Amino acid sequence: MFELDSSSLTFLPCFTFFISLFFFFYFYFYFSYSPCHPKTKTPSPQSYPIIGNLPGFLRNHRRFHDWVTELLSQTTSSTIQVNSFLNLSHGICTADPINIQHLLLSNFSNYIKGSRYHSVLHELLRHGIFSVDGHLWTLQRKIASHEFNTRSLKHFISEVVKSEISKSFIPFLSDASDRNIVFDLQELLQDFTFKNICNVAFGVDSSCKQNSSEFMKAFDDAVEICSSRFTNPVPAIWKTKRFLNIGSEKRFKEAIKVINDYAMEILKSKEKEEEETTNFDLLSRFMAASSSMEMEEEEKRKFLRDIVISFILAGKDSTSTALTWFFWLIAGHPRCGSLIREELSSLPASELRPRIFSYDELKKLHYLHAALSESMRLFPPVPINSRLTVDDDVLPDGTHVRKGWFADYSAYAVGRMEKAWGRNYMEFKPERWLNGDGVFQPSDQFRFPVFHCGPRMCLGKEMAYVQMKSIAAAVMNEFEILAIDGGGTAGRIMDPPYTLSLVLKMRGGLPVQIRRR
C-alpha cells in the first residue's frame, strides 16, 4: 500500500488544477477545430490544438521561408491559415498573385499596417510612413511622392552613388585584389549603402561625422531586435522583457536613444544651414515641404525624424541585401557573368578608370537589369510582409479572413511558385525577363511583389535599380568575384544560407576574393 504524506497532499490540489486546465484547453481547441465548427475552408497544415503551428516553426526556423513556401505550394490556392500558440492570434499567408492584388490594391483600405506592425516597430519608426495608416500615411506619401519624382533628386542620388563608388568602394576592392585577401562582401555592401543613404537622407558624409559608426551600430541592433520581435512565436516574452527593461529590450532602448540623438543633432544643424544655403538631400526637401504645416517646432522635428529614419530603414539594408545575393548567384553562374560583361563591353569605350557608368548608359544594360530582377525574384530583400484585417473579408480564391486577423503575403514564396513562373522556377535565368530583341520586360507587380504593390508601391524603385546597376556594372567591369563557398549554384539555391530577419541577409556573410580582369 502507498501512503500519502503531507507534502503529497499539498501537491495534489495543484496537480489536479493543472490537469483540469489542460483538459479544458484541449477540448476547447479540439471542438474549435472540429468539422462541426469550421472557421474557414482554407487549409491549415501542421497546425494542432493549443500549440498551433509552433512545432513546425521551431523545427524549421532556420529555413523558415522555404518551409512556408512548401506549405503554400501544397495547397490548390497557394494560401494557408496560420494559428498561433494558445490560439492567441489567427491569420492567413498567401503566395497567390490574385490574392495579393486584392490585399494591396482592390481592397486596400481593409488591410492596414495596424497594431501588430505598430507594436513591434513603433519605437524605431514611430509615426513614419512605413508604420502608419490613414491621414498620416497619406500626408507623408504625398510629400515623398512629389520629391521622388523631381529630376533634381534623381540627379542628386545618382551623383552621390557615383561619388561613393569612385571614392571608397572601388579603391577598397583594388586594395583587396592587390593583397589577395578574403573579405566579407555583404559587410562591405552594407557599409557602402549606409554611407550612401546617410548622404541622400541627411546630406551628411558619414565617414566625416564622428558618431556615425555609433549610429550605424545602434541602427543595426534596433532592426535586429525588431526582427526578433516579429518572429517570436510568443509575443508576451519580448513584451515582458520590455516592461522589465532587461536583455535585448534594454539594448533596444539604448539603441533608440542613440538613433534619436543622432537624428535630432542633424535636424538642428540643418535648421541653421537652411537659412544660408539650398540642399538637395531628403531631409532638406521634407523640411521645405513641411514649412507651411501648422506644428510646434519640437513636434515638426519629430515628424521629420520619423520620415527620414523610415527611408534609412528602406534604403540601408534592402539594396545591400539584393546585391549580396546577386553577386553570390553570378559567382555560381559564370555564363551569366560573361553575358553581363559582354553587355558592358558593347557600350562606347572610355579611358576613365575606374569607369563609373552614366544614367543613360545604365538604361541600356537590359541583361544586367534582368539579372538583378531574377536575383530578387529568388531572394527578395523583404521576403514576407504583413497586414491587419479591418473587417471580415473573402479573398478571390474563397479564403475567409476575419476581422483582426493578420494577412501575410510571401514575396519569397511567390518567386518560387511553379504556377507563377513555370516549370523552371528554381533556375536562375535572367533571359525570362527579356523579349526576343533582348529588351527587358517588367513583370506584373503582383507576380513580383518585391517592391510592394498598389498605393504603397516603393517610391524608390527606380533609384534602387540605378544604385544596384551602378555598383554591379562598376565592379564587374573591373573585377571578377570569387565566392569562397562556390556561389549560388543550382544546388545551393535549393537550400540557401539566410537569416530570419526583416530583410533576407545572408547567414555568415559572403566571404570572397577578388581578381582584376
Salt bridges, closest charged atoms under 4 A:
ASP66 OD1 - ARG416 NH1 3.87
GLU70 OE2 - ARG63 NH2 2.29
GLU123 OE1 - ARG229 NH1 3.05
GLU123 OE2 - ARG242 NH1 3.22
ASP133 OD1 - ARG456 NH2 3.21
GLU147 OE1 - ARG285 NH1 3.03
GLU159 OE2 - LYS162 NZ 3.27
ASP175 OD2 - ARG179 NE 3.04
ASP178 OD1 - ARG516 NE 3.57
ASP191 OD2 - LYS195 NZ 3.24
ASP205 OD2 - LYS167 NZ 3.27
ASP220 OD1 - LYS316 NZ 2.50
ASP221 OD2 - LYS217 NZ 2.91
GLU249 OE1 - ARG229 NH2 2.65
ASP261 OD2 - LYS257 NZ 2.81
GLU265 OE2 - LYS209 NZ 2.94
GLU271 OE1 - ARG301 NH2 2.81
GLU273 OE1 - LYS270 NZ 3.59
ASP281 OD2 - LYS270 NZ 2.89
GLU298 OE1 - ARG301 NH1 3.39
ASP306 OD1 - ARG126 NE 3.01
ASP306 OD1 - ARG305 NH1 3.11
ASP317 OD1 - LYS316 NZ 2.91
ASP317 OD2 - LYS505 NZ 3.79
ASP360 OD1 - LYS363 NZ 3.79
GLU361 OE2 - ARG355 NH2 2.67
GLU374 OE2 - ARG377 NH2 2.92
GLU374 OE2 - ARG432 NE 2.88
ASP393 OD2 - HIS102 NE2 2.68
ASP408 OD1 - ARG116 NH1 3.42
GLU431 OE2 - ARG335 NH1 3.15
GLU462 OE1 - LYS154 NZ 3.61
GLU478 OE2 - ARG353 NE 3.39
GLU480 OE1 - ARG515 NH2 2.98
ASP485 OD2 - ARG492 NH1 2.28
